[in-house]
Amino acid sequence: MDNLLPLGGTFAGFHVEALVGRGGMGVVYRARQQAPARTVALKVLAPALDGDGPARRRFLAEIDLLAAVEHPHIVPIYGAGETDGRLWLTMRLLEGPSLRALIERRDGRRPLRPERAIELLAPIASAIDAIHEAGLVHGDVGPANVLLDAHGEPYLADFGIARRLGAPAERLGTLAYLAPERIVADDGGSTPDAGGAAGDRYAFAGLLLYALTGRPPFEGPTPDDVLRAHLEAPPPTATSRRPGLPTRLDVVIARGLAKDPAARYGSATELLAAAGDALATETPSLASSDPTAATRPLRAPAGARRRSTPGGLATAVLGLVVALLVTGWTFGFGLVPVAGGLGLPAAARSSDPSGERTPGATPRPTPTPSPTPTPTASPRLGSAEDVARLRVLLPDAVRNACQSDAVAGGALVTGGDVATPDAVAAVACPLDADGTGLSVRYVLFASTATLEDAWAATVGRATRDAHGRCEAGTAFAGRWQQRGGLLGLGPERTGRIACWLGRNGHARVDWTLDGVPVLVTLHRPDEDVAAAYAVWSREDLSPRPSGG
């Protein structure tokens, strides 16, 4: 049989929960680590290769290479070992799809909007360049190895055939993105860059073409036809596959897919910058149906709570008192807002004496305009001092689960949703104990003034016409108010809040705490805004004014 790990069992101290996927080198499981408590991706060398010396060496090499490169958009390795004669490693578990799965949907291929393609691939370009700077070659750059997390953040994965720069090249990897010099080298030929970084950049050019058109550079009925096309056929044009793209982009793709390694761009970031410049001439007709970049109108999710009717007023009041007693006694905070109705932010209360808002059309959040970005700065983590300053402000409930997240050129990288200017540090914290993929992200700013400016330019702008109700799953933006202590008689906490669907179609609650230069975002990887808001109402996730 397959000799797979039994689901529900324990291996190397990990509780094996589900099979995620399998490839030529290994099998990946969703597993639960006990200490620290977290869900991980557990990769185990494929059972058929346990006794294969070269396969074991390659698996061990993957561990070493992953550990040698630190980059915010390379899937981080947590640990590795050998148990019962089987090699394994653990990595961060990414809950989102691969770029290939994102584009090749059941109802047909959907290429990305040009600006979304550039935005999504910019961190990957930076990761590829970081690998090369470390003296390594990835060897299998392609859409199946670009994985997205629950927020749409991209990561470069699968170092199973990575090697040192200059090491002998092998015809391993994804055929559709295999550089000509690697094909020739494996056939006994010789090229100056057969084991070099230019092959990764060739594959990245093909990846860009795929993201924009939904098709790899070369296709054919047989593998030999594809190999021959890599060696002999001229680079395809993006404009012939997707009319409306600027012709300048064809020049960029042609150079990226040049047969001669020396004729290609000197880095993946340089290639993408050239593509960004070319796409600056994009016409409005290119707005595509890319579901990861479109803003959808909110609708009340199934099971969303209804408005209280007059007949249920006594029950609602009693429920409010009980909630305040429980949360005040247990946590020291009354987490139900004291104004705006049960479970509603303070500003959600209507000025109408009846307390009811006149029904209207379901609001559609206005997305923040995002011109085609040119990747000029590599994503980076905030400074150690800024990250430490942010961690002091985190609530105890999530502090130990948070990991530093990336900022780039002063802008927070936020999954193609909202790029927040002037951020100095960020951390991301999983809240997915129930398997929903929930997470919360904290972003530190230099001051409350820069936070206010960033809110107005991003979240505020995207939700300026949002006048619905968070608990009903309709977009809302305004102010919130909570009182701490038993029965809600403690100090008041106030700030901004917005409940809405981001441009990636995911539910989110963004909020601030007055006097604290931190933006907090609760993400839920579906459209259930009401459920996301319920978590915000129930859990105490706001930052601490003094880290207490």
KETI-807223 format. One line per field, with one value per residue (C-alpha): x, y, z; residue number from 1. Coordinates in pm, 1 decimal, always signed. Layout:
! residues N
px: (X,...)
py: (Y,...)
pz: (Z,...)
resi: (NUM,...)
//
This chain:
! residues 548
px: (+0.0,+99.9,+234.6,+102.8,+92.3,-237.0,-463.2,-547.0,-224.8,+100.2,+432.9,+749.9,+538.4,+296.8,-73.4,-142.9,-474.5,-507.7,-329.0,-250.7,-79.5,+198.2,+470.3,+766.2,+982.7,+748.4,+405.2,+269.8,+28.4,-155.3,-36.0,-63.7,+249.4,+211.7,+482.2,+459.2,+96.8,+45.3,-69.0,+213.9,+282.2,+459.3,+655.8,+776.7,+1002.9,+788.3,+770.2,+896.2,+1216.4,+1304.8,+1584.7,+1689.1,+2026.3,+2011.3,+1652.9,+1750.6,+2045.5,+1821.2,+1565.5,+1838.3,+1974.9,+1630.8,+1638.4,+1982.2,+1893.4,+1568.7,+1752.4,+2017.8,+1777.8,+1561.5,+1305.4,+952.0,+810.3,+990.6,+797.5,+982.1,+1106.1,+1029.8,+1219.9,+1342.1,+1446.1,+1428.7,+1180.6,+1151.7,+1389.7,+1176.4,+1302.9,+1068.0,+1056.2,+793.6,+707.7,+447.8,+112.7,-34.7,-411.8,-461.1,-436.0,-135.0,-114.6,-191.9,-508.4,-606.5,-594.9,-702.5,-1046.5,-1319.9,-1503.9,-1196.7,-869.8,-881.8,-564.5,-497.9,-554.5,-221.3,-177.6,-265.8,-13.7,+263.9,+160.5,+145.9,+472.4,+679.0,+747.9,+829.6,+1079.0,+1240.5,+1254.6,+1418.5,+1680.9,+1747.1,+1804.6,+2056.3,+2233.2,+2272.6,+2446.6,+2155.0,+1928.6,+1564.4,+1534.1,+1154.4,+999.3,+642.8,+279.0,+241.5,+521.1,+379.6,+151.4,-90.0,-182.1,-531.3,-487.3,-361.2,+4.1,+233.5,+521.1,+783.6,+779.2,+931.3,+1309.4,+1320.0,+1555.2,+1731.1,+2108.8,+2417.6,+2502.7,+2725.9,+2629.0,+2553.5,+2209.3,+1954.9,+1640.4,+1424.6,+1143.7,+829.2,+863.9,+666.6,+919.1,+1245.9,+1523.8,+1692.1,+2041.3,+1922.2,+1772.9,+2096.0,+2312.5,+2110.1,+2153.2,+2529.5,+2576.5,+2756.8,+2644.1,+2808.9,+2498.8,+2357.2,+2371.5,+2317.4,+2054.0,+1946.2,+1735.0,+1526.4,+1481.5,+1370.6,+1112.5,+1001.9,+942.1,+725.4,+547.0,+468.0,+332.5,+117.7,-22.3,-117.6,-253.2,-338.7,-100.7,+263.2,+522.3,+512.0,+257.8,+244.2,+88.0,+400.3,+685.2,+930.7,+726.8,+749.2,+1123.5,+1178.6,+979.9,+1196.7,+1503.2,+1383.2,+1052.2,+1045.7,+901.1,+522.7,+365.8,+133.0,-73.9,-163.3,-301.2,-470.3,-559.9,-542.3,-213.9,+46.8,+286.4,+576.6,+508.8,+594.1,+944.7,+983.7,+861.6,+1088.2,+1394.6,+1292.1,+1252.2,+1565.8,+1741.5,+2076.9,+2104.0,+2330.0,+2056.6,+1803.3,+1742.4,+1999.4,+1743.3,+1381.5,+1307.1,+1451.0,+1231.8,+919.1,+1002.3,+1024.5,+688.1,+538.3,+661.5,+515.4,+182.4,+156.5,+2.8,-273.4,-618.8,-938.3,-1057.9,-815.7,-1012.2,-1055.8,-1269.1,-979.6,-1160.7,-859.8,-858.9,-1226.0,-1441.5,-1772.0,-2087.6,-2153.7,-2450.6,-2579.2,-2413.7,-2619.9,-2709.2,-2637.0,-2815.3,-3128.6,-3223.2,-3389.5,-3762.7,-3950.4,-4086.3,-3733.7,-3609.8,-3623.6,-3425.9,-3165.2,-3122.0,-3089.6,-2835.2,-2634.7,-2620.1,-2513.5,-2246.5,-2107.2,-2101.2,-1923.3,-1667.7,-1607.8,-1549.9,-1336.2,-1129.7,-1164.0,-1328.6,-1688.3,-1635.8,-1984.5,-1998.1,-2213.2,-2366.0,-2516.4,-2716.6,-2619.3,-2305.3,-2283.9,-2010.9,-2101.8,-2128.4,-2370.9,-2658.1,-2893.2,-2990.7,-3349.7,-3534.4,-3662.9,-3305.3,-3361.5,-3174.2,-3378.8,-3323.9,-3128.1,-2931.2,-2649.8,-2343.9,-2045.2,-1710.3,-1513.7,-1171.5,-861.2,-730.8,-407.1,-194.9,+31.7,+315.8,+678.3,+872.1,+1161.0,+1206.4,+1233.6,+992.7,+1163.6,+1082.6,+1061.2,+1366.2,+1422.9,+1349.2,+1018.0,+905.5,+990.0,+797.5,+497.7,+511.3,+486.8,+152.0,+4.5,-267.2,-162.4,-412.0,-213.1,+136.0,+308.4,+152.8,+258.0,+536.0,+700.6,+545.1,+684.2,+695.6,+830.1,+936.7,+741.6,+422.1,+273.7,+232.7,-132.5,-219.2,-315.0,-586.4,-478.8,-120.9,-74.2,+180.7,+424.9,+408.7,+729.7,+663.9,+399.2,+317.7,+65.8,-103.7,-308.5,-645.7,-737.8,-778.8,-1127.3,-1001.0,-1163.5,-834.4,-889.2,-591.5,-518.7,-248.1,-101.8,+72.8,+282.5,+315.1,+563.7,+287.9,-87.3,-87.4,+65.4,-181.0,-472.0,-337.0,-291.4,-644.2,-794.6,-599.8,-673.5,-942.1,-1134.0,-1131.0,-1239.5,-1531.5,-1640.2,-1989.4,-2032.9,-2333.8,-2457.5,-2435.3,-2140.6,-2353.4,-2573.6,-2276.9,-2308.3,-2023.2,-1985.9,-1726.3,-1731.3,-1634.3,-1647.9,-1670.5,-1619.7,-1602.9,-1387.1,-1432.6,-1721.8,-2058.1,-1870.0,-1804.0,-1428.2,-1223.0,-1362.9,-1182.1,-1263.1,-1131.8,-1211.5,-1364.0,-1458.0,-1627.6,-1614.0,-1504.3,-1154.7,-1066.6,-965.7,-1324.4,-1233.1,-1417.2,-1217.1,-1256.5,-1009.5,-986.0,-768.5,-748.1,-730.9,-388.3,-210.3,-30.7,-140.0,-377.6,-535.4,-696.9,-896.3,-907.7,-1150.4,-1087.6,-1449.8,-1729.1,-1878.9,-1835.1,-2087.5,-1881.1,-1560.0,-1729.4,-1862.7,-1503.9,-1405.1,-1695.8,-1619.8,-1239.1,-1019.3,-776.8,-713.6,-359.5,-257.1,-183.0,+118.9,+166.6,-17.1)
py: (+0.0,+365.6,+331.0,+677.4,+804.2,+716.1,+1017.2,+1082.9,+916.9,+1060.0,+1080.1,+1236.5,+1405.2,+1560.1,+1477.6,+1399.6,+1559.2,+1545.3,+1468.1,+1793.9,+1657.5,+1444.8,+1486.7,+1302.2,+1364.9,+1373.3,+1362.5,+1666.9,+1645.2,+1896.7,+1827.0,+1975.0,+2051.0,+2030.9,+2272.5,+2538.5,+2471.6,+2540.0,+2379.7,+2296.9,+2138.4,+1808.6,+1687.6,+1327.2,+1166.7,+958.8,+598.1,+456.8,+661.2,+566.5,+341.4,+561.8,+715.8,+1006.6,+1088.9,+1098.3,+1323.7,+1555.0,+1568.5,+1650.7,+1913.1,+2074.7,+2112.1,+2273.4,+2507.5,+2620.1,+2693.6,+2892.3,+3152.2,+3382.0,+3581.6,+3685.4,+3522.3,+3190.2,+2927.8,+2908.6,+2577.0,+2503.2,+2182.0,+1853.3,+1506.3,+1133.9,+906.9,+531.7,+563.2,+827.8,+1179.1,+1467.9,+1844.0,+2090.7,+2421.4,+2691.5,+2561.9,+2782.4,+2754.0,+2928.6,+2782.8,+2773.8,+3028.7,+2746.0,+2650.6,+3016.2,+3057.8,+2713.9,+2699.0,+2449.0,+2693.7,+2770.3,+2958.0,+3308.7,+3510.7,+3778.9,+4147.3,+4296.0,+4507.8,+4210.8,+3992.1,+4244.7,+4291.1,+3918.0,+3832.9,+4117.1,+3928.0,+3614.5,+3807.5,+3935.2,+3582.0,+3445.9,+3719.9,+3650.2,+3282.2,+3375.2,+3619.2,+3332.0,+3129.8,+2897.0,+2803.2,+2709.6,+2497.3,+2467.2,+2813.5,+2776.2,+2845.2,+2521.0,+2636.7,+2981.4,+2923.8,+3172.9,+3203.3,+3276.3,+3648.1,+3604.3,+3659.7,+3468.4,+3241.9,+3057.3,+2689.5,+2349.2,+2348.0,+1976.4,+2017.3,+2335.8,+2332.3,+2546.4,+2788.2,+2618.0,+2265.2,+2030.2,+2092.1,+1815.6,+1793.9,+1809.7,+2052.7,+2157.1,+2091.9,+2399.3,+2631.5,+2449.6,+2673.6,+2568.2,+2548.2,+2294.3,+2078.4,+2089.8,+2018.0,+1709.8,+1583.5,+1597.7,+1945.2,+2231.0,+2587.3,+2844.1,+2884.2,+2531.3,+2530.9,+2903.4,+3150.3,+3250.5,+2934.7,+3055.0,+3391.5,+3218.7,+3025.4,+3345.4,+3512.8,+3214.4,+3246.7,+3611.1,+3518.4,+3249.9,+3490.2,+3739.5,+3497.6,+3175.1,+2974.0,+2864.2,+2974.3,+2656.6,+2379.2,+2065.8,+1723.0,+1546.9,+1632.6,+1623.2,+1888.8,+2115.9,+2057.1,+2131.9,+2454.8,+2568.7,+2509.2,+2635.4,+2823.4,+3202.5,+3336.2,+3372.2,+3716.6,+3808.3,+4031.3,+3743.8,+3551.2,+3841.9,+4129.7,+4464.7,+4407.6,+4667.1,+4560.1,+4682.0,+4381.0,+4147.6,+4293.5,+4225.3,+3867.0,+3805.1,+3914.7,+3715.2,+3400.4,+3455.6,+3132.7,+3283.5,+3313.9,+3618.9,+3805.8,+3781.6,+4028.8,+4035.9,+3970.7,+3871.5,+4210.1,+4389.4,+4179.2,+4255.2,+4625.3,+4632.0,+4454.8,+4706.1,+4993.7,+4829.2,+4768.8,+5133.7,+5178.0,+4926.7,+5017.7,+4997.9,+4706.7,+4481.1,+4477.0,+4103.2,+3872.3,+3793.5,+3696.3,+3779.9,+4144.1,+4227.8,+4389.0,+4211.6,+4361.1,+4243.0,+4027.4,+3887.6,+3545.5,+3239.2,+3230.0,+3599.0,+3746.2,+3955.3,+4290.0,+4261.5,+4309.5,+4502.0,+4173.6,+4051.1,+4362.3,+4210.5,+3906.2,+4127.3,+4341.6,+4032.7,+3885.6,+4208.3,+4205.2,+3839.4,+3903.2,+4195.5,+3993.3,+3700.5,+3894.1,+4151.8,+3884.0,+3660.4,+3904.5,+4237.5,+4389.8,+4425.2,+4332.1,+4416.0,+4778.1,+4996.7,+5200.0,+5117.7,+4812.4,+4460.5,+4365.0,+4691.0,+4957.0,+5283.2,+5475.3,+5220.9,+5365.8,+5565.9,+5922.4,+5818.6,+5793.9,+5452.5,+5325.4,+5161.8,+5257.1,+5302.0,+4992.6,+5050.8,+4870.8,+4652.6,+4879.3,+4807.6,+4909.4,+5133.0,+4979.1,+5185.7,+5265.5,+5080.1,+5189.6,+4929.2,+4902.8,+4890.4,+4666.4,+4882.0,+4770.3,+4417.4,+4316.5,+4319.1,+4274.2,+4575.4,+4657.8,+4450.7,+4756.5,+4831.2,+4468.6,+4452.6,+4775.3,+4627.5,+4299.4,+4487.0,+4624.5,+4284.8,+4127.5,+3823.6,+3601.9,+3606.1,+3734.8,+3396.5,+3291.0,+3598.6,+3606.5,+3907.3,+4001.1,+4190.1,+4558.6,+4689.3,+5043.8,+5164.8,+4989.9,+4688.1,+4390.8,+4294.5,+4020.7,+4242.2,+4397.2,+4723.2,+4848.5,+5058.6,+5342.2,+5438.6,+5110.5,+5037.1,+4683.1,+4413.1,+4075.1,+3811.2,+3580.2,+3269.4,+3223.3,+2903.2,+2661.7,+2585.3,+2532.4,+2848.1,+3006.6,+3316.0,+3536.7,+3879.3,+4119.8,+4409.1,+4694.5,+4953.1,+5311.5,+5577.9,+5783.7,+5803.5,+6084.1,+5862.8,+5589.1,+5829.6,+5935.1,+5572.2,+5481.2,+5769.9,+5679.7,+5306.9,+5150.3,+5475.5,+5536.5,+5181.1,+5193.3,+5555.4,+5456.5,+5170.6,+5235.5,+4884.3,+4667.4,+4448.7,+4188.9,+4154.4,+4102.9,+4439.0,+4685.2,+4944.9,+5208.2,+5436.7,+5441.3,+5178.7,+5213.4,+4964.7,+4990.0,+4758.2,+4615.0,+4434.6,+4541.0,+4762.0,+5032.2,+5049.9,+5281.5,+5351.9,+5238.1,+5393.0,+5385.8,+5343.9,+5029.6,+4897.0,+4566.2,+4480.7,+4251.8,+4324.5,+4320.6,+3954.8,+3872.4,+3790.3,+3918.3,+4155.7,+4378.3,+4665.6,+4873.0,+5108.7,+5201.9,+5574.9,+5680.4,+5366.9,+5377.9,+5027.6,+4914.6,+4573.9,+4357.5,+4041.9,+3824.7,+3545.0,+3356.7,+3365.3,+3620.8,+3583.4,+3936.6,+3868.1,+3576.0,+3780.8,+4059.2,+3809.4,+3706.4,+4071.9,+4123.7,+3809.3,+3813.6,+4080.1,+4135.6,+4508.9,+4629.4,+4740.2,+5109.9,+5024.9,+4658.3,+4557.9)
pz: (+0.0,+13.1,+367.9,+452.6,+807.8,+977.7,+1013.7,+1375.2,+1485.3,+1617.8,+1436.3,+1578.2,+1843.4,+1593.6,+1580.2,+1212.6,+1112.4,+732.9,+407.2,+225.8,-84.7,-222.7,-480.8,-619.3,-313.3,-18.6,+137.8,+320.0,+611.9,+823.5,+1176.7,+1521.6,+1719.8,+2095.0,+2210.1,+2097.3,+2019.1,+1649.4,+1325.5,+1085.8,+749.6,+814.6,+512.2,+518.7,+260.0,+27.2,+157.0,-173.1,-135.0,+221.9,+100.1,-191.2,-110.5,-362.3,-259.8,+108.1,+31.4,-168.7,+114.2,+366.5,+127.2,+114.6,+491.6,+484.5,+199.7,+359.2,+681.7,+492.2,+350.2,+559.3,+367.3,+462.8,+147.9,+161.2,+353.7,+688.2,+825.2,+1189.7,+1249.7,+1103.7,+1208.0,+1146.4,+1319.8,+1266.9,+972.0,+797.5,+732.1,+802.0,+829.7,+949.4,+789.1,+816.3,+692.2,+420.9,+400.6,+68.3,-282.7,-510.6,-789.8,-1031.2,-842.7,-818.9,-1196.4,-1317.6,-1163.3,-1234.6,-1457.0,-1666.6,-1646.2,-1504.8,-1552.2,-1295.5,-1345.5,-1455.0,-1143.1,-923.1,-1106.9,-1045.7,-684.4,-615.2,-791.0,-644.0,-317.8,-518.7,-731.3,-413.5,-271.1,-587.0,-578.1,-209.5,-291.1,-558.8,-328.6,-82.4,-352.6,-425.4,-716.7,-658.6,-972.5,-982.6,-1000.3,-1123.9,-1030.5,-833.1,-601.4,-532.9,-235.6,-82.9,+280.9,+408.1,+335.0,-21.0,+72.5,-167.7,-61.6,-262.6,-166.3,-247.2,-232.5,-308.0,-606.5,-499.7,-522.2,-486.3,-765.5,-1018.5,-913.8,-1205.4,-1350.8,-1383.0,-1589.7,-1280.8,-1219.0,-1400.3,-1773.1,-1877.4,-1707.3,-1776.1,-1912.2,-2239.4,-2088.5,-1833.0,-2107.3,-2308.5,-2003.3,-1913.9,-2271.5,-2234.8,-2375.5,-2205.0,-2137.2,-1912.4,-1692.6,-1683.9,-1303.4,-1258.1,-1152.0,-1504.3,-1523.3,-1228.8,-1397.5,-1719.3,-1519.2,-1345.4,-1683.2,-1775.0,-1440.5,-1513.4,-1857.7,-1695.6,-1435.1,-1708.9,-1969.4,-1787.7,-2007.1,-1965.9,-2223.1,-2430.6,-2465.7,-2677.4,-2707.8,-2577.5,-2337.8,-2628.8,-2807.6,-2503.4,-2467.3,-2834.6,-2803.7,-2513.4,-2728.2,-3067.0,-3065.0,-3032.7,-2706.0,-2722.1,-2705.7,-2423.3,-2652.0,-2883.4,-2587.4,-2414.6,-2647.5,-2472.9,-2297.7,-2400.7,-2673.9,-2458.9,-2238.8,-2529.3,-2533.3,-2160.6,-2193.7,-2494.1,-2300.7,-1994.5,-2207.4,-2416.8,-2516.7,-2423.1,-2041.7,-2077.7,-2268.1,-1985.2,-1705.1,-1428.2,-1153.5,-1111.7,-955.2,-1259.7,-1488.8,-1287.1,-1269.6,-1649.0,-1670.5,-1429.2,-1645.1,-1954.8,-1786.8,-1688.1,-2032.7,-1950.8,-2077.6,-1868.3,-2082.7,-1898.1,-1574.7,-1537.6,-1332.1,-1099.4,-779.2,-564.2,-663.2,-709.3,-443.8,-411.3,-261.8,+89.1,+162.2,+486.2,+525.4,+599.8,+965.4,+1025.0,+1324.3,+1262.4,+1412.7,+1752.6,+1740.7,+2012.3,+2143.8,+2205.9,+2387.9,+2737.2,+2621.2,+2455.6,+2768.7,+2988.0,+2747.3,+2760.5,+3140.6,+3145.7,+2882.9,+3078.5,+3398.1,+3235.7,+3034.9,+3306.9,+3572.5,+3354.2,+3149.8,+3326.9,+3021.9,+2910.9,+2547.3,+2428.3,+2303.9,+2527.7,+2246.6,+1911.3,+2019.1,+2115.7,+1931.2,+1735.6,+1734.6,+1902.0,+1576.5,+1429.2,+1634.4,+1418.4,+1507.7,+1438.0,+1774.3,+1672.3,+1672.4,+1332.1,+1016.3,+704.2,+492.0,+173.7,-90.1,+31.1,+35.5,-181.5,-29.6,-260.0,-317.3,-269.1,-618.8,-674.6,-970.2,-1118.2,-865.8,-965.8,-727.9,-617.9,-257.6,-131.4,+144.8,+481.1,+844.8,+1070.5,+1279.0,+1590.9,+1804.6,+1629.5,+1639.3,+2011.3,+2069.6,+1889.8,+2081.7,+2411.5,+2295.0,+2201.6,+2416.3,+2617.8,+2434.4,+2110.3,+2192.9,+2195.1,+1863.4,+1664.2,+1405.2,+1244.5,+911.7,+615.3,+534.3,+203.4,+132.0,+434.7,+322.1,+489.6,+257.9,+304.4,+62.0,-227.8,-14.6,+144.9,+132.2,+444.4,+409.9,+683.5,+872.9,+1065.2,+1192.0,+1174.0,+1324.8,+1215.0,+1463.8,+1374.0,+1543.1,+1360.8,+1650.4,+1515.5,+1160.9,+1020.9,+913.4,+1126.7,+1197.2,+1336.1,+1222.4,+1420.5,+1240.8,+1424.2,+1301.8,+1397.5,+1560.4,+1601.1,+1343.8,+1073.2,+1169.1,+1121.9,+782.2,+678.4,+790.0,+594.2,+279.4,+286.5,+504.1,+541.4,+169.0,+87.0,+332.5,+302.5,+183.6,+433.4,+656.5,+726.8,+1037.2,+1125.5,+1301.1,+993.7,+764.8,+588.8,+557.1,+832.0,+916.8,+1218.5,+1584.3,+1858.5,+2234.2,+2516.1,+2891.5,+3100.6,+3444.4,+3610.3,+3459.9,+3215.7,+3473.7,+3414.6,+3191.8,+2847.0,+2531.3,+2195.9,+1841.8,+1473.7,+1326.1,+982.1,+895.6,+526.4,+246.6,+119.5,-247.2,-212.9,-112.3,+248.9,+553.1,+769.9,+1072.9,+1097.1,+1411.6,+1612.4,+1980.6,+2046.2,+2167.8,+2042.7,+1701.5,+1601.7,+1327.2,+1390.7,+1123.3,+1187.6,+871.8,+795.8,+465.8,+349.4,+309.8,+657.8,+793.1,+1070.2,+1198.8,+1188.2,+1381.7,+1635.2,+1709.7,+1749.6,+1991.8,+2190.7,+2212.0,+2362.8,+2074.1,+2106.2,+2176.5,+2524.4,+2575.6,+2793.7,+2712.9,+3026.2)
resi: (1,2,3,4,5,6,7,8,9,10,11,12,13,14,15,16,17,18,19,20,21,22,23,24,25,26,27,28,29,30,31,32,33,34,35,36,37,38,39,40,41,42,43,44,45,46,47,48,49,50,51,52,53,54,55,56,57,58,59,60,61,62,63,64,65,66,67,68,69,70,71,72,73,74,75,76,77,78,79,80,81,82,83,84,85,86,87,88,89,90,91,92,93,94,95,96,97,98,99,100,101,102,103,104,105,106,107,108,109,110,111,112,113,114,115,116,117,118,119,120,121,122,123,124,125,126,127,128,129,130,131,132,133,134,135,136,137,138,139,140,141,142,143,144,145,146,147,148,149,150,151,152,153,154,155,156,157,158,159,160,161,162,163,164,165,166,167,168,169,170,171,172,173,174,175,176,177,178,179,180,181,182,183,184,185,186,187,188,189,190,191,192,193,194,195,196,197,198,199,200,201,202,203,204,205,206,207,208,209,210,211,212,213,214,215,216,217,218,219,220,221,222,223,224,225,226,227,228,229,230,231,232,233,234,235,236,237,238,239,240,241,242,243,244,245,246,247,248,249,250,251,252,253,254,255,256,257,258,259,260,261,262,263,264,265,266,267,268,269,270,271,272,273,274,275,276,277,278,279,280,281,282,283,284,285,286,287,288,289,290,291,292,293,294,295,296,297,298,299,300,301,302,303,304,305,306,307,308,309,310,311,312,313,314,315,316,317,318,319,320,321,322,323,324,325,326,327,328,329,330,331,332,333,334,335,336,337,338,339,340,341,342,343,344,345,346,347,348,349,350,351,352,353,354,355,356,357,358,359,360,361,362,363,364,365,366,367,368,369,370,371,372,373,374,375,376,377,378,379,380,381,382,383,384,385,386,387,388,389,390,391,392,393,394,395,396,397,398,399,400,401,402,403,404,405,406,407,408,409,410,411,412,413,414,415,416,417,418,419,420,421,422,423,424,425,426,427,428,429,430,431,432,433,434,435,436,437,438,439,440,441,442,443,444,445,446,447,448,449,450,451,452,453,454,455,456,457,458,459,460,461,462,463,464,465,466,467,468,469,470,471,472,473,474,475,476,477,478,479,480,481,482,483,484,485,486,487,488,489,490,491,492,493,494,495,496,497,498,499,500,501,502,503,504,505,506,507,508,509,510,511,512,513,514,515,516,517,518,519,520,521,522,523,524,525,526,527,528,529,530,531,532,533,534,535,536,537,538,539,540,541,542,543,544,545,546,547,548)
//
